[in-house]
Amino acid sequence: MASNSKKTKRIRHRKAAPNKRNLKADQKRIQRNTEILKELASKEET
């Protein structure tokens, strides 16, 4: 039988895994949005 601390560690590890994928997707989306905004800003200047 596993100790409470070991169970807690495994639970937290498993909960962090899906969140990591979401954070990566958010980062890609934010980066793409900033590129689009930069393009639009440069078009407006000319």
Backbone hydrogen bonds, N-H to C=O, Kabsch-Sander energy under -0.5 kcal/mol:
donor,donor_aa,acceptor,acceptor_aa,energy
7,K,3,S,-2.2
8,T,4,N,-2.6
9,K,5,S,-2.3
10,R,6,K,-2.2
11,I,7,K,-2.5
12,R,8,T,-2.5
13,H,9,K,-2.1
14,R,10,R,-2.4
15,K,11,I,-2.1
16,A,12,R,-1.7
17,A,13,H,-1.2
19,N,15,K,-0.8
20,K,16,A,-1.9
21,R,17,A,-1.3
22,N,18,P,-1.8
23,L,19,N,-2.5
24,K,20,K,-2.0
25,A,21,R,-2.1
26,D,22,N,-2.5
27,Q,23,L,-2.3
28,K,24,K,-2.1
29,R,25,A,-2.2
30,I,26,D,-2.7
31,Q,27,Q,-2.3
32,R,28,K,-2.4
33,N,29,R,-2.3
34,T,30,I,-2.3
35,E,31,Q,-1.9
36,I,32,R,-2.1
37,L,33,N,-2.4
38,K,34,T,-2.2
39,E,35,E,-2.2
40,L,36,I,-2.5
41,A,37,L,-2.3
42,S,38,K,-2.2
43,K,39,E,-2.0
44,E,40,L,-2.0
45,E,41,A,-1.4
46,T,42,S,-1.1
